[in-house]
Amino acid sequence: METAGLWMLAAVACAMLLTGLPSWIVLCAVALAFAAGGSAFGLFTPAILAALYPRLVGLLENDLLQALPLYVLMGVLLNRLPLADILFRVARHALAPTRRATPLAGLALGALLAPMSGSVGASVAMLSRTVHPRMAAAGYPEDRNVALVCMASTLGVVVPPSLVLILLGDAMMRAHTEAANVAGLAGRIINTQDVFHAALAPAALLLALCVAVIAWQGAHEESSQGAPARREMLTAFAAASLIVALLAGVALGHLYAVEAAATGGMALVGYAIATRGLDRVALGAVLRETIAITGSLFSLLVAATLFTLVQRAFDTDRWLAQSLAHLPGGPFASLAIVLAGVAACALVLDAFEMIFVVVPLVAPALIARVADAPWVAVLLLLILQTSFLVPPFGYAVMMARGRIASAPGTRELARALTPYVAAQAAVVALVIAFPGMLWRESSPGKAPAAQQSEEAARKLLEEQLDAAPAQ
């Protein structure tokens, strides 16, 4: 019954599609149902669930989780304040000579604010309100309009230091630690900063290809607006400078993610108070929404911890590692199968569910085979982003169609998204073909050292399960 963990994933996908219940409820229900079945069939004892408490304590002691509510606060404030509109208008005015000012400004806004908004859903909400109506007024076809909103909203997945990158970096550090213990990998364990650095070159390349797609599509500007007021230009310059400084500071290792998120959140609150953009009632609503979203994310984290614990009780992680180790075709075959599975899961699950549920299951086994953890992390990010753009189930596509009443049909939107998906595929292919293009300060986990025996590896995994480290 080692494959029960995979059936758990299938059950979660079906339950989420059929019931529409929150993902944390579905994860808990499926985990408890499979735990009861495993206990009834004598595969493990119910005492295994006692390991949940120390796993949760170890998980919630992670300092990086302090950044989570701060990112959520920034996302909520960006959706309520006129700052995004001001940045878009000023960028559009600055890019007017290109005759493609509107889509380029929309792409720039996504690259600038998506890493700070906290999630793809928050980015879609902000861009649907800011970019979509102005592109429609400028005469852009609706399919290209919505496609750009979808593409720009996913940039927070790969542009550091987004919340997705922070959480994935932490998950990859834990996966690398486990893989190093089992496979005897040489070199140091990666950290979040390694993932930030590795993502920089692919993110820059993807942005360049998106600009090329916009240029290739041609100009559709049919209306113009007057120059922004001087006050708006100064506000946009100050805001853009602060955001770039914070993002660069974290990506280059000069600032902690928590410090940058706290600075950005306080700057937005200060701007709201100074411009009277939020009164006391509105500020209270912002805080309540922030607490509600943060609570849902922590609920998801707790549910995913229970879910992965039950998967490990079925020995699915060990079975997966052994299956990948015996695949014909070597490490690249293992990589292709895992990436294909992640792409399929991402059509149903969002980024946080993928990081909390799927990555802890597949990443240790894959790193034990491939060893290059930063490379694996970047490929997982790119595959996630690509899956979010694939209609009709891509997460960004569904969110955009839910937000924009005039969104085109699936066929039209798929045609408009094709150039962006092709750009994604090109970046994935280049990263696979040229791992050396990634920025690395050192080479963590280069190659397996002396391989341990299967018995020793199993003993180590059992000790880790008993010690219940947070995944």
Secondary structure, 3 states (H helix, E strand, C coil): CCCHHHHHHHHHHHHHHHHCCCHHHHHHHHHHHHHHHHHHCCCCCHHHHHHHHHHHHHHHCCHHHHHHHHHHHHHHHHHHCCHHHHHHHHHHHHCHHHCCHHHHHHHHHHHHHHHHHCCHHHHHHHHHHHCHHHHHHCCCCHHHHHHHHHHHHCHHHCCCCCHHHHHHHHHHHHHHHHHHHHHCECCCCCCHHHHHHHHHHHHHHHHHHHHHHHHHHCCCCCCCCCCCCHHHHHHHHHHHHHHHHHHHHHHCCCCCHHHHHHHHHHHHHHHHHHCCCCCHHHHHHHHHHHHHHHHHHHHHHHHHHHHHHHHHHCCHHHHHHHHHHCCCCHHHHHHHHHHHHHHHHHCCCCHHHHHHHHHHHHHHHHHHHHCCHHHHHHHHHHHHHHHHCCCCCCHHHHHHHHHCCCCCCHHHHHHHHHHHHHHHHHHHHHHHHCHHHCCCCCCCCCCECCCCCHHHHHHHHHHHHHHCCCC
